[in-house]
Amino acid sequence: MGRRRRLLERILSGRSDANIPFEQTRTLLKSLGFEERIVGSHHIFARRDIPRRPDLQPTREAKLKPYQVKQLRELLVEYGLDKE
């Protein structure tokens, strides 16, 4: 199983929302077809066929904030990206 797939499964499981690495998540979203725009410390991801835009901001420990992981999980499931 690849690194991206393992990360995707960790995000979808909901068991370690406070422990999701920011840089790996950026790479995962880019591999799923998202384009990244950076505004200050916010990394905004967009994809033409998805109206919602995940807005991620790393913590000092280079992790995602738990509420951002929850929002990302909901988006991945809603648009069927959890199967990729």
Secondary structure as GFF3:
##gff-version 3
##sequence-region A 1 84
A	DSSP	alpha_helix	3	13	.	.	.	ID=ss1
A	DSSP	three_ten_helix	17	19	.	.	.	ID=ss2
A	DSSP	alpha_helix	22	31	.	.	.	ID=ss3
A	DSSP	beta_strand	35	39	.	.	.	ID=ss4
A	DSSP	beta_strand	42	46	.	.	.	ID=ss5
A	DSSP	beta_strand	55	56	.	.	.	ID=ss6
A	DSSP	alpha_helix	66	78	.	.	.	ID=ss7
A	DSSP	three_ten_helix	81	83	.	.	.	ID=ss8
###
